[in-house]
Amino acid sequence: MYEINRRQAMVAVGAFLALAACSSDGGSGGKKNGDDFAVNRDGAMADYGVGTQFKATAPVSFSILYNNHPFYPIKDDWLFWSELKKRTNVTLQPNVVPLSDYENKRSLLIGAGDAPMIIPKTYPGQETPFVASGAVLPVSDYLDLMPNFKEKVAKWNLQPDLDTLRQADGRFYVLPGLHEDYWVDYTMAVRADVLDKLGLEIPQTWDDVHTVLKAIKEEHPDSYPFSDRWGTVSTPGGALMNYLGTGYGAPWGWGYTNGVMWDPTAQKFAYVGAMDQFKQALQFLNTLVKEKLLDPESFTQQDDQAIQKLVSGKSFVISTNAQTLVNEYRPPLKKADPKARLIKIPVPIGPLGPIKAGSNTTRLENGVMISKKARDSKNFVAMMQFIDWLWYSDEGQVFAKWGVEGTTYTKDASGKFQLAKDVDFVGLNPGAPKHLQKDFGFSNGVFAYGGSTELLQSTFSDEEIEFQKTMNARKALPVAPPHPLTDEEREQASLYETPLKDHVSQNMLNFILGKRSFDEWDAYVKELEAKNVSSYMNLVNGAYERYKKEHG
């Protein structure tokens, strides 16, 4: 679950910063809790608030679009369903869609007016196509019904992040998952046993990475020390171009975010593919390729190919996240070489210094859209209270993630969560006969995301917690300001974005692989001009200036 979630998150979180702010409480002057909902309060609690267990005053049911993950396919007898009904008096009616077809099916259902009331697993930016038609609710109008959501936005100072979701009308249309802090997961995995043998330290900077790769190459001349995964023809080097590019101030790959980057010095947005920082990142990778330290196939090869090279000893470095390291790399590598020791290293530091997040990154994750038909339901207020409790209250988040105390987990004297001895999850109880997701339905990506750092890390290994401590000690750049496009501007921008992205991705590969000389960089930038990069940036910066004028 987590590999797919985080991969999507890198592409999608902030994927549409075409947004704007309205008020400090997250509202936009729309409907409020009270008499506006006099006919929509069946089942709602009169005294619902932060710290209150939501329980509908009468049995209610809500339809929900359900993203069915093949690792833990949906089961009717999950404890999640029965315990949820027991605690909340709510029965969910899932419209089950395979993970592989979720986004397409979601679009078709919304477009046809057949979407369920609750539409989860929607990343910021994915709601934008449904705004103009009014098919989904402007959820910012209804935040007074959601005390837990509002409390976390205030407590964690998430208003600047939340404001990036606003559309040109000043409202936002998705309730995002809320994180207390930035969650950095993707980085490099390195063979620590090889470093030890060569007397090398764990690399701290990208220059150190270069040095380490050269030393490994000298010891293993027939290898490409670094052979990577998670790249496609359309998105070459998906993970690598994001976490390396972020350190240079020019993320690409999964960090594409419509190709724009906030330049705090110039106080305007710039197009990443034309930035000098982007050129510098490509020059670094080109050096690795020229010196045969980086496998030229890294940017587009199948994941299985990259993993096989690592397992067979043909490579020693690969991109990773926490779960991939434990589930996909270590078991086959250990079987092939019992002495092998693969570790996840802190993201190497680039020219921007020790940062954990660039300005295009927010602390928002996938969230929930609400179908417009839900507004007319007699149970609308109860539904909003239910969503607020399950996705945003401390109690609801613990329930969704860990399950039922005494059955799926316990707590020690210090309050630390511990899985029940007969339950496994992410390798915490290897060999246990039951699985938290497969057998009980908890830690389900439809319901469990966001939350406090303590809750997020409650399923982390000691090794991963140390990694997070290192990354959280670094600074985050301020969130880029909103720049909401109107419907007409968004339509025009979409005509520019795809040809520009395709041209950058193609030439990025050519520069990295040495098929195009950096002497032609100026000519390449002129090619972007011919593909309307200036017109595109005029749209984006014009939207930013308009927002700044209207909202200060």
C-alpha positions as CSV (number, residue, x, y, z in Angstrom):
1,M,0.0,0.0,0.0
2,Y,2.5,2.5,1.1
3,E,4.8,2.3,-2.0
4,I,1.9,3.1,-4.2
5,N,0.5,5.9,-2.0
6,R,3.8,7.7,-1.6
7,R,4.6,7.3,-5.3
8,Q,1.3,8.9,-6.2
9,A,1.7,11.5,-3.5
10,M,5.0,12.8,-5.0
11,V,3.2,13.3,-8.3
12,A,0.0,14.7,-7.0
13,V,0.5,16.5,-3.7
14,G,0.7,20.1,-4.9
15,A,0.0,18.9,-8.4
16,F,-2.3,21.9,-8.8
17,L,-1.1,24.9,-7.0
18,A,-3.5,26.9,-9.1
19,L,-5.4,27.9,-6.0
20,A,-6.1,30.8,-3.6
21,A,-6.9,31.8,0.0
22,C,-9.9,33.4,1.5
23,S,-10.0,33.4,5.3
24,S,-7.9,32.3,8.2
25,D,-10.4,29.7,9.4
26,G,-10.4,27.8,6.2
27,G,-13.9,29.0,5.3
28,S,-15.0,31.0,2.3
29,G,-18.2,32.7,3.5
30,G,-20.4,29.8,2.4
31,K,-22.9,27.6,4.3
32,K,-22.3,27.3,8.1
33,N,-23.5,24.9,10.8
34,G,-26.9,25.8,12.1
35,D,-30.3,26.6,10.6
36,D,-29.0,26.2,7.0
37,F,-29.1,22.5,7.6
38,A,-32.4,22.3,9.5
39,V,-33.8,19.6,7.0
40,N,-30.4,17.8,6.7
41,R,-29.8,16.9,10.3
42,D,-31.3,13.4,10.6
43,G,-28.9,11.3,12.6
44,A,-26.6,14.2,13.5
45,M,-25.3,14.9,17.0
46,A,-26.3,18.2,18.6
47,D,-23.2,18.3,20.8
48,Y,-20.5,16.9,18.4
49,G,-17.1,18.5,18.9
50,V,-13.4,17.8,19.3
51,G,-12.9,14.8,21.6
52,T,-16.4,13.6,21.1
53,Q,-17.0,10.1,19.8
54,F,-19.3,10.5,16.8
55,K,-22.3,8.2,16.9
56,A,-25.3,8.9,14.7
57,T,-28.5,9.3,16.7
58,A,-30.2,6.8,14.4
59,P,-28.7,4.1,12.0
60,V,-27.5,5.7,8.8
61,S,-25.7,4.5,5.7
62,F,-23.5,6.3,3.2
63,S,-22.3,5.2,-0.2
64,I,-18.6,5.4,-0.7
65,L,-16.2,4.9,-3.7
66,Y,-13.8,2.1,-2.6
67,N,-10.3,1.7,-4.0
68,N,-9.8,-2.1,-3.9
69,H,-6.1,-2.9,-3.3
70,P,-4.9,-6.3,-4.6
71,F,-2.7,-6.8,-1.5
72,Y,-5.7,-6.7,0.8
73,P,-8.8,-7.2,-1.3
74,I,-12.1,-6.1,0.4
75,K,-13.9,-8.6,2.6
76,D,-17.4,-8.3,4.0
77,D,-16.4,-9.8,7.3
78,W,-13.6,-7.4,8.2
79,L,-13.7,-6.3,11.8
80,F,-13.3,-2.7,10.4
81,W,-16.9,-2.7,9.1
82,S,-18.6,-4.2,12.2
83,E,-16.6,-2.1,14.7
84,L,-17.2,1.0,12.7
85,K,-21.0,0.4,12.8
86,K,-20.8,-0.3,16.5
87,R,-19.0,2.9,17.3
88,T,-20.6,5.3,14.9
89,N,-24.0,3.7,13.9
90,V,-22.9,4.1,10.3
91,T,-22.9,1.5,7.6
92,L,-20.8,2.2,4.6
93,Q,-22.0,0.9,1.2
94,P,-18.9,0.5,-1.0
95,N,-18.9,0.9,-4.7
96,V,-15.8,-1.3,-5.3
97,V,-13.3,-0.3,-8.0
98,P,-10.0,-2.0,-8.7
99,L,-6.9,0.1,-7.8
100,S,-5.7,-0.1,-11.4
101,D,-8.8,1.6,-12.7
102,Y,-9.7,3.8,-9.8
103,E,-9.0,7.2,-11.3
104,N,-10.7,6.4,-14.6
105,K,-13.8,4.9,-13.0
106,R,-14.0,7.9,-10.6
107,S,-14.1,10.3,-13.5
108,L,-16.7,8.3,-15.3
109,L,-19.0,8.0,-12.3
110,I,-18.7,11.7,-11.4
111,G,-19.2,12.8,-15.0
112,A,-22.4,10.6,-15.3
113,G,-23.7,11.9,-12.0
114,D,-23.6,8.4,-10.5
115,A,-20.8,9.0,-8.0
116,P,-21.3,7.8,-4.4
117,M,-21.7,10.4,-1.7
118,I,-18.1,10.0,-0.3
119,I,-15.2,9.9,-2.8
120,P,-11.9,9.2,-1.0
121,K,-8.4,8.6,-2.4
122,T,-8.4,11.9,-4.2
123,Y,-5.1,13.8,-4.3
124,P,-4.9,17.6,-4.4
125,G,-5.3,18.6,-8.0
126,Q,-7.3,15.6,-9.0
127,E,-10.6,17.4,-8.0
128,T,-10.0,20.3,-10.5
129,P,-11.7,18.7,-13.5
130,F,-14.9,18.4,-11.6
131,V,-15.1,22.0,-10.3
132,A,-16.6,23.8,-13.2
133,S,-19.5,21.3,-13.6
134,G,-20.5,21.6,-9.9
135,A,-20.3,17.8,-9.6
136,V,-18.5,17.9,-6.3
137,L,-19.2,20.2,-3.3
138,P,-17.0,23.2,-2.3
139,V,-16.2,21.5,0.9
140,S,-14.6,24.7,2.3
141,D,-18.2,25.9,2.7
142,Y,-18.9,23.3,5.3
143,L,-15.9,23.3,7.6
144,D,-18.0,24.5,10.6
145,L,-19.4,21.0,10.6
146,M,-15.9,19.5,11.0
147,P,-14.4,20.6,14.3
148,N,-11.5,18.1,14.3
149,F,-10.5,19.2,10.8
150,K,-10.4,22.8,11.8
151,E,-8.6,22.1,15.0
152,K,-5.8,20.3,13.3
153,V,-5.4,23.0,10.6
154,A,-5.0,25.6,13.4
155,K,-2.8,23.5,15.7
156,W,-0.4,22.4,13.0
157,N,-0.4,25.8,11.2
158,L,-1.7,24.2,8.0
159,Q,-3.5,27.2,6.7
160,P,-0.9,28.1,4.1
161,D,-0.9,24.5,2.8
162,L,-4.7,24.5,2.8
163,D,-4.9,27.7,0.9
164,T,-3.0,26.1,-2.0
165,L,-6.1,24.0,-2.7
166,R,-8.3,27.0,-3.4
167,Q,-9.8,27.5,-6.9
168,A,-10.4,30.8,-8.6
169,D,-13.7,31.2,-6.7
170,G,-11.8,31.1,-3.4
171,R,-13.2,27.7,-2.3
172,F,-11.6,24.3,-2.2
173,Y,-13.2,21.0,-3.3
174,V,-11.3,18.3,-1.6
175,L,-10.8,17.6,2.1
176,P,-7.1,16.6,2.2
177,G,-5.3,14.3,4.6
178,L,-3.5,16.5,7.1
179,H,0.1,15.7,8.3
180,E,1.6,17.3,11.4
181,D,5.0,17.5,9.7
182,Y,6.5,16.8,6.3
183,W,7.0,13.1,5.6
184,V,10.1,12.3,3.6
185,D,10.2,8.7,2.5
186,Y,12.0,8.4,-0.9
187,T,15.8,8.3,-1.0
188,M,18.7,6.0,-1.9
189,A,19.3,2.5,-0.6
190,V,23.0,1.7,-0.4
191,R,24.9,-1.5,0.3
192,A,26.4,-0.7,3.8
193,D,28.5,-3.9,3.8
194,V,30.2,-2.7,0.6
195,L,30.9,0.7,2.1
196,D,32.4,-0.9,5.2
197,K,34.6,-3.1,3.1
198,L,35.9,-0.1,1.3
199,G,36.3,2.1,4.4
200,L,33.7,4.6,3.2
201,E,31.3,6.7,5.2
202,I,27.6,7.0,4.4
203,P,27.4,9.8,1.8
204,Q,25.9,13.1,3.2
205,T,25.9,15.2,0.0
206,W,25.6,14.5,-3.7
207,D,29.3,15.1,-4.1
208,D,29.8,12.4,-1.5
209,V,27.5,10.1,-3.6
210,H,29.8,10.7,-6.6
211,T,32.9,9.8,-4.5
212,V,31.3,6.7,-3.1
213,L,30.1,5.5,-6.5
214,K,33.6,6.0,-8.0
215,A,35.1,3.9,-5.1
216,I,32.6,1.1,-5.7
217,K,33.3,1.2,-9.5
218,E,37.0,0.8,-8.8
219,E,36.3,-2.3,-6.7
220,H,33.7,-3.7,-9.2
221,P,34.8,-2.4,-12.6
222,D,32.2,-4.5,-14.5
223,S,29.3,-3.0,-12.6
224,Y,27.1,0.1,-12.8
225,P,27.2,0.9,-9.0
226,F,23.9,2.8,-9.3
227,S,21.0,1.3,-11.3
228,D,17.6,2.8,-10.6
229,R,13.9,2.1,-10.9
230,W,10.6,4.0,-10.9
231,G,11.0,5.6,-14.3
232,T,8.9,5.5,-17.5
233,V,9.2,7.0,-20.9
234,S,6.7,9.6,-20.0
235,T,8.2,10.3,-16.5
236,P,11.9,9.3,-16.7
237,G,13.6,8.8,-13.3
238,G,10.3,9.5,-11.5
239,A,11.7,9.2,-7.9
240,L,15.3,10.2,-8.5
241,M,14.4,13.4,-10.5
242,N,12.2,14.4,-7.6
243,Y,14.4,14.0,-4.6
244,L,17.6,15.0,-6.4
245,G,15.9,17.9,-8.1
246,T,14.4,19.1,-4.9
247,G,17.9,19.5,-3.5
248,Y,18.9,21.6,-6.5
249,G,15.7,23.7,-6.3
250,A,14.4,22.1,-9.6
251,P,12.3,19.0,-9.0
252,W,11.0,17.0,-12.0
253,G,9.8,13.4,-12.3
254,W,7.2,12.8,-9.6
255,G,7.7,16.3,-8.3
256,Y,6.6,17.8,-11.6
257,T,3.8,20.0,-10.1
258,N,2.7,21.4,-13.5
259,G,6.3,22.2,-14.3
260,V,6.5,25.5,-12.2
261,M,8.6,26.4,-9.2
262,W,8.3,29.4,-6.9
263,D,11.4,31.7,-7.1
264,P,11.5,33.5,-3.8
265,T,14.3,35.8,-5.0
266,A,12.4,37.0,-8.1
267,Q,9.1,36.7,-6.3
268,K,7.5,34.9,-9.2
269,F,7.1,31.4,-10.6
270,A,9.6,30.0,-13.1
271,Y,9.4,27.0,-15.4
272,V,11.6,24.3,-14.0
273,G,12.7,22.8,-17.3
274,A,14.3,26.1,-18.2
275,M,16.0,26.9,-14.9
276,D,19.8,26.9,-14.4
277,Q,19.3,24.7,-11.3
278,F,17.7,22.1,-13.5
279,K,20.6,22.3,-15.9
280,Q,23.0,21.8,-12.9
281,A,21.1,18.7,-11.8
282,L,21.2,17.2,-15.3
283,Q,25.0,17.9,-15.5
284,F,25.6,16.0,-12.3
285,L,23.7,13.0,-13.6
286,N,25.5,13.3,-16.9
287,T,28.8,13.1,-15.1
288,L,27.7,9.9,-13.4
289,V,26.6,8.4,-16.7
290,K,29.9,9.4,-18.5
291,E,31.9,7.8,-15.7
292,K,29.8,4.7,-15.9
293,L,28.7,5.1,-12.3
294,L,25.0,5.3,-13.2
295,D,23.2,2.8,-15.4
296,P,21.9,4.6,-18.5
297,E,18.8,2.3,-18.3
298,S,17.9,3.7,-14.9
299,F,15.5,6.2,-16.1
300,T,13.1,3.9,-18.0
301,Q,13.8,0.3,-17.2
302,Q,11.2,-1.9,-15.6
303,D,11.3,-2.1,-11.8
304,D,12.0,-5.8,-11.8
305,Q,15.1,-5.3,-14.0
306,A,16.5,-2.8,-11.5
307,I,15.8,-5.1,-8.5
308,Q,17.4,-8.1,-10.2
309,K,20.6,-6.1,-10.9
310,L,20.7,-5.2,-7.2
311,V,20.0,-8.8,-6.0
312,S,22.6,-10.3,-8.4
313,G,25.3,-7.9,-7.4
314,K,25.5,-6.0,-10.6
315,S,24.5,-2.8,-8.8
316,F,24.8,-1.6,-5.2
317,V,22.6,1.6,-5.0
318,I,18.9,2.0,-5.9
319,S,16.0,4.4,-5.0
320,T,13.8,3.2,-2.2
321,N,11.2,4.0,0.4
322,A,10.8,2.3,3.8
323,Q,8.4,-0.4,2.8
324,T,10.1,-1.2,-0.5
325,L,13.4,-1.7,1.4
326,V,11.9,-4.2,3.8
327,N,9.5,-6.0,1.5
328,E,11.1,-6.0,-2.0
329,Y,14.9,-5.6,-1.6
330,R,16.1,-7.2,1.6
331,P,14.5,-10.6,1.4
332,P,15.8,-11.6,-2.1
333,L,19.2,-9.8,-1.5
334,K,19.7,-11.7,1.8
335,K,18.9,-15.0,0.1
336,A,21.4,-14.3,-2.7
337,D,24.1,-12.9,-0.4
338,P,23.6,-13.5,3.4
339,K,26.3,-11.0,4.2
340,A,24.6,-8.2,2.2
341,R,23.3,-5.2,4.3
342,L,21.2,-2.7,2.5
343,I,20.3,0.6,4.3
344,K,18.2,3.6,3.6
345,I,20.3,6.7,3.8
346,P,19.1,10.3,4.5
347,V,18.4,12.2,1.2
348,P,21.8,13.5,0.1
349,I,22.2,17.3,0.5
350,G,22.3,19.4,-2.6
351,P,23.1,23.1,-3.4
352,L,20.1,24.3,-1.3
353,G,21.6,22.8,1.8
354,P,19.9,20.5,4.3
355,I,16.2,20.8,3.4
356,K,13.4,18.3,3.8
357,A,10.9,19.9,1.5
358,G,10.9,22.4,-1.3
359,S,8.4,25.2,-1.7
360,N,6.2,23.1,-4.1
361,T,5.7,20.5,-1.3
362,T,2.8,20.6,1.2
363,R,1.8,18.5,4.2
364,L,-1.4,17.5,2.5
365,E,-2.1,14.0,1.3
366,N,-4.9,12.3,-0.6
367,G,-8.3,13.1,0.7
368,V,-12.1,13.1,0.2
369,M,-14.4,14.7,-2.3
370,I,-18.1,15.0,-1.6
371,S,-20.7,14.4,-4.4
372,K,-23.1,17.3,-4.9
373,K,-26.1,15.0,-4.3
374,A,-24.9,14.4,-0.7
375,R,-25.9,18.1,0.1
376,D,-29.5,17.2,-0.4
377,S,-29.5,14.2,1.8
378,K,-31.4,14.3,5.1
379,N,-28.3,12.9,6.7
380,F,-25.9,15.5,5.3
381,V,-24.8,16.9,8.7
382,A,-24.3,13.4,10.1
383,M,-22.2,12.5,7.1
384,M,-19.9,15.5,7.6
385,Q,-19.6,14.7,11.3
386,F,-18.8,11.1,10.5
387,I,-16.1,12.1,7.9
388,D,-14.7,14.5,10.4
389,W,-14.5,11.8,13.1
390,L,-13.1,8.9,11.0
391,W,-10.5,10.8,8.9
392,Y,-9.6,13.7,11.2
393,S,-10.2,13.0,14.9
394,D,-7.4,11.4,17.0
395,E,-9.6,8.5,18.0
396,G,-10.8,7.9,14.4
397,Q,-7.3,7.9,13.0
398,V,-6.1,5.4,15.6
399,F,-9.1,3.2,14.9
400,A,-8.5,3.3,11.1
401,K,-4.8,2.6,11.5
402,W,-4.5,0.2,14.4
403,G,-7.9,-1.3,14.9
404,V,-9.4,-2.5,18.1
405,E,-7.3,-2.5,21.3
406,G,-7.1,-5.9,22.8
407,T,-7.8,-7.6,19.5
408,T,-5.4,-6.2,16.9
409,Y,-3.1,-4.2,19.2
410,T,-2.2,-3.3,22.7
411,K,-0.4,-0.5,24.4
412,D,2.6,-0.8,26.8
413,A,3.0,1.1,30.0
414,S,4.4,4.1,28.1
415,G,1.5,4.2,25.7
416,K,3.4,2.8,22.8
417,F,1.3,0.8,20.3
418,Q,2.2,-2.9,19.8
419,L,0.6,-5.3,17.4
420,A,-1.2,-8.3,18.9
421,K,1.2,-11.3,18.8
422,D,-0.9,-13.1,16.2
423,V,-1.1,-10.1,13.9
424,D,1.5,-8.9,11.4
425,F,1.8,-5.6,9.5
426,V,4.8,-4.3,7.6
427,G,7.0,-7.1,9.0
428,L,6.6,-6.0,12.6
429,N,5.5,-9.5,13.6
430,P,6.9,-11.8,10.9
431,G,5.3,-15.2,10.8
432,A,2.1,-14.2,12.6
433,P,-0.9,-16.0,11.2
434,K,-3.1,-13.0,10.8
435,H,-2.6,-9.7,8.9
436,L,-3.8,-6.3,10.0
437,Q,-4.9,-5.3,6.5
438,K,-5.8,-8.6,4.9
439,D,-7.7,-10.1,7.7
440,F,-9.1,-7.1,9.6
441,G,-9.3,-4.2,7.1
442,F,-7.3,-1.7,9.2
443,S,-4.4,0.4,7.9
444,N,-6.5,0.6,4.7
445,G,-5.4,3.2,2.3
446,V,-9.0,4.3,1.8
447,F,-9.3,5.3,5.4
448,A,-5.9,5.6,7.1
449,Y,-3.7,8.5,6.2
450,G,-2.6,11.8,7.6
451,G,-2.3,12.4,11.3
452,S,0.2,13.3,14.0
453,T,3.9,12.5,13.6
454,E,3.6,10.2,16.6
455,L,0.8,8.2,14.9
456,L,2.5,8.2,11.5
457,Q,5.7,6.7,13.1
458,S,3.9,4.3,15.3
459,T,4.4,1.5,12.7
460,F,7.9,2.5,11.9
461,S,10.9,0.4,12.7
462,D,13.7,1.9,14.9
463,E,15.8,2.2,11.8
464,E,13.1,4.2,10.0
465,I,12.5,6.4,13.1
466,E,16.2,7.4,13.0
467,F,15.9,8.3,9.4
468,Q,12.9,10.5,10.1
469,K,14.7,12.2,13.0
470,T,17.5,13.1,10.6
471,M,15.2,14.4,7.9
472,N,12.9,16.3,10.3
473,A,15.9,18.2,11.7
474,R,16.2,19.8,8.3
475,K,14.3,22.9,7.3
476,A,11.4,23.1,4.9
477,L,11.1,25.9,2.4
478,P,8.0,28.1,2.7
479,V,5.0,26.9,0.8
480,A,4.7,28.5,-2.6
481,P,1.9,31.1,-2.8
482,P,-1.5,30.3,-4.4
483,H,-2.0,31.1,-8.1
484,P,-5.6,30.1,-8.9
485,L,-6.4,29.8,-12.6
486,T,-9.9,30.6,-13.9
487,D,-11.6,27.9,-15.9
488,E,-10.6,29.6,-19.1
489,E,-7.0,30.0,-18.0
490,R,-6.9,26.4,-16.9
491,E,-8.1,25.2,-20.3
492,Q,-5.4,27.3,-22.0
493,A,-2.7,26.1,-19.6
494,S,-3.5,22.5,-20.3
495,L,-2.8,23.2,-24.0
496,Y,0.7,24.4,-23.0
497,E,1.6,21.9,-20.2
498,T,1.7,18.6,-22.0
499,P,3.9,19.6,-25.1
500,L,6.3,21.4,-22.7
501,K,6.5,18.5,-20.3
502,D,7.1,16.0,-23.1
503,H,9.8,18.2,-24.6
504,V,11.6,18.7,-21.3
505,S,11.4,15.0,-20.4
506,Q,12.8,13.9,-23.8
507,N,15.6,16.4,-23.8
508,M,16.4,15.8,-20.1
509,L,17.2,12.2,-21.0
510,N,19.3,13.3,-24.0
511,F,21.3,15.7,-21.9
512,I,21.8,13.1,-19.1
513,L,22.8,10.3,-21.5
514,G,25.1,12.5,-23.5
515,K,23.0,12.4,-26.6
516,R,22.8,16.2,-26.6
517,S,25.6,18.5,-25.6
518,F,25.1,21.1,-22.8
519,D,26.5,23.6,-25.4
520,E,23.0,23.4,-26.8
521,W,21.3,24.5,-23.6
522,D,20.4,27.9,-24.9
523,A,19.0,26.4,-28.1
524,Y,16.9,24.0,-26.0
525,V,15.5,26.9,-23.9
526,K,14.6,28.7,-27.2
527,E,12.7,25.5,-28.2
528,L,10.7,25.9,-25.0
529,E,9.9,29.4,-26.0
530,A,8.6,28.1,-29.3
531,K,6.4,25.8,-27.3
532,N,4.8,28.8,-25.5
533,V,6.7,28.6,-22.2
534,S,6.5,32.4,-21.8
535,S,2.7,32.4,-22.4
536,Y,2.3,29.6,-19.9
537,M,4.3,31.4,-17.2
538,N,2.4,34.7,-17.9
539,L,-0.8,32.8,-17.1
540,V,0.6,31.4,-13.9
541,N,2.2,34.6,-12.7
542,G,-0.8,36.7,-13.8
543,A,-2.9,34.4,-11.6
544,Y,-0.5,34.9,-8.7
545,E,-0.6,38.7,-9.1
546,R,-4.4,38.7,-9.2
547,Y,-4.6,36.6,-6.1
548,K,-2.1,38.8,-4.3
549,K,-4.0,41.9,-5.2
550,E,-7.3,40.5,-4.1
551,H,-6.2,38.9,-0.9
552,G,-3.0,40.7,0.1
